[in-house]
Amino acid sequence: MTNRLDVRLDAEHRQRLEELARENGVPISEVVRRLIDGAYADILRNRRELAVEKLIRLNLEDSPDPDSLARELEGAHEPGGLH
C-alpha cells in the first residue's frame, strides 16, 4: 500500500527534482523514493561504522573466533534466548 505525501518545494528544488527524473527516465516519485533509500542506507552505514569504532576502542585482546561468536549470537536471538 502506498501513501500520498505532499511536499512543498521552491522552484529551484522542483526543477532539480524534475531534472533527476528526466535523467533517470523515472517518475518524480521514484526519484524521491531512491533519495530516501540512499539517505537511509547512509544512516545505516554510519551506525555500523560507529559500532566498529566502539568495538575497536574496547581493545579486546582475545576476540572470539567467528564460528563461536555466530553460535552465541544465534542462541541469544532465538526464542527464549537473551534479548
Secondary structure, 3 states (H helix, E strand, C coil): CCCCCCCCCCHHHHHHHHHHHHHHCCCHHHHHHHHHHHHHHHHHHHHHHHHHHHHHHHCCCCCCCHHHHHHHHHHHCCCCCCC
